[in-house]
Amino acid sequence: MMTMNGELVRRLQAMATDVDRVGAWSQAVIDALSEAGCWRWMIPTEFGGAGLEPVDLVVGYETVARGSMAASLIFTQHDAAADLIVRGDNAGLRERLCPKLAAGAYFLTVGISQLTTSRQGGEPAMKVDWDGMRARFDGDMPWSTAPAHCDAIVTGGVCADGQQLIACMPADSPGLTVAEPMALSGLQSTATTAVHCDGVEVGADWVIRGPVEKALGSRSTVRPLVVSASGIGLAGSMVDLLREIAPKRSAELRSFADDIIRHYERVRGEILDAAEMLGQGAGLESRKAEIRSTVNDLVVRLALVLMTLAKGTGYMTDHPAQRFVREAMFFLVWSAPETVQRMTLAKLLGEPETD
Ligand SMILES: Cc1cc2nc3c(=O)[nH]c(=O)nc-3n(C[C@H](O)[C@H](O)[C@H](O)COP(=O)(O)OP(=O)(O)OC[C@H]3O[C@@H](n4cnc5c(N)ncnc54)[C@H](O)[C@@H]3O)c2cc1C
């Protein structure tokens, strides 16, 4: 199993609080990822990538998040887009883009929440018209991380007959407008925002899959663990700080820190075991919401212990504790379908009382 790249963790950790306070895009974060070779990790070896096994990828995603949650969001969204291209139905697109992706010379993001967790139930947020040669997109990607800094955005829309189509959309396509970065309570430096498409056309050579009923199917086996791996990375970063702060507190307060650190170690072990099993071909479908909600519960509890032990000093904007609290809250909303939301709240608060 790959071990955590300590130098990458230290480099990202050293800038994380400043990057968060300034709230602007940071090339230094991207350079740290490039120099550590992160862009190669999930690209197959035939295209110059590292083709990492699921368990090594999980350690990789954990490493980046342990360094910086902003870096983690940017990196995982890039990889989610790359994953759809690698596993997509368009071999020509894969062959064209993968060598550039492996070289870190082509930067991607996703804007797919309109097909998963955002604005469900009403009119599709993004419509697509497919004539067999070209796909024409009209509507919104409600969320996309760093689209203004990307070469292309992997996005998807719904056709008039309800089928879905996903494509890689060059960021300079006529009709594509990236909104100003949203004002967020955390992760501001990721330049997350909405993207509007006004008749944006992409040719068949950019279409990844569709029209089909569910265009986001057949993603890599490690995908369901990526958010959990990032959460365990953030948790590790909180544990690093807790280990510095706790020895200065009373034995009674220290015991809360000791308990939560033991719980963190157990959960981390479970995630690595699950990743090992994925490598051996086991599915994760039945356990992914359980794992994810366990991680959500862990990061929220860790944030509470950390802020309590950091005291008033931890509430100051130049102290990492307050940043960790805001970043922990992100796990309550990041790619969280209702099952995950319910299971998370039940773990944190218990089941609601019914009459
Ligand atoms: C920091 C951050 C980064 C993200 N990055 C990405 C990314 O890179 N790619 C990606 O695909 N997803 C991304 N997401 C999306 C995320 O994974 C979830 O899809 C999202 O959090 C779901 O929340 P929602 O508010 O869109 O839910 P919704 O259910 O769509 O909205 C919740 C509420 O918002 C209001 N609302 C919804 N639609 C409208 C509307 N049309 N007009 C007015 N009000 C409306 C309603 O009150 C609704 O009840 C990101 C989210 C965050 C917070």
The ligand as an ORCA input file, in Angstrom:
! r2SCAN-3c Opt
* xyz 0 1
  C     -18.341     24.223     -2.126
  C     -19.122     23.319     -3.036
  C     -18.515     22.807     -4.170
  C     -19.212     21.982     -5.057
  N     -18.590     21.565     -6.190
  C     -19.292     20.845     -7.098
  C     -18.697     20.493     -8.362
  O     -17.529     20.817     -8.654
  N     -19.438     19.810     -9.242
  C     -20.725     19.430     -8.987
  O     -21.341     18.803     -9.846
  N     -21.310     19.730     -7.789
  C     -20.629     20.438     -6.853
  N     -21.247     20.795     -5.663
  C     -22.662     20.403     -5.434
  C     -22.915     19.426     -4.296
  O     -22.236     18.221     -4.502
  C     -24.424     19.167     -4.140
  O     -24.984     18.829     -5.367
  C     -25.136     20.395     -3.613
  O     -24.535     20.777     -2.397
  C     -26.617     20.130     -3.449
  O     -27.223     21.277     -2.855
  P     -28.223     22.264     -3.617
  O     -28.333     23.495     -2.797
  O     -27.824     22.425     -5.043
  O     -29.590     21.423     -3.528
  P     -30.957     21.789     -4.161
  O     -31.914     20.750     -3.700
  O     -30.870     22.026     -5.625
  O     -31.288     23.197     -3.545
  C     -31.619     23.451     -2.173
  C     -32.468     24.707     -2.083
  O     -31.965     25.757     -2.924
  C     -33.040     26.466     -3.507
  N     -32.997     26.346     -4.981
  C     -32.767     25.248     -5.716
  N     -32.836     25.504     -7.026
  C     -33.139     26.796     -7.152
  C     -33.356     27.648     -8.259
  N     -33.324     27.214     -9.508
  N     -33.626     28.923     -8.013
  C     -33.713     29.377     -6.760
  N     -33.536     28.619     -5.665
  C     -33.258     27.349     -5.858
  C     -34.290     25.865     -2.968
  O     -34.675     26.569     -1.826
  C     -33.858     24.460     -2.607
  O     -34.678     23.872     -1.644
  C     -20.561     21.622     -4.758
  C     -21.161     22.109     -3.592
  C     -20.477     22.960     -2.740
  C     -21.174     23.484     -1.515
*
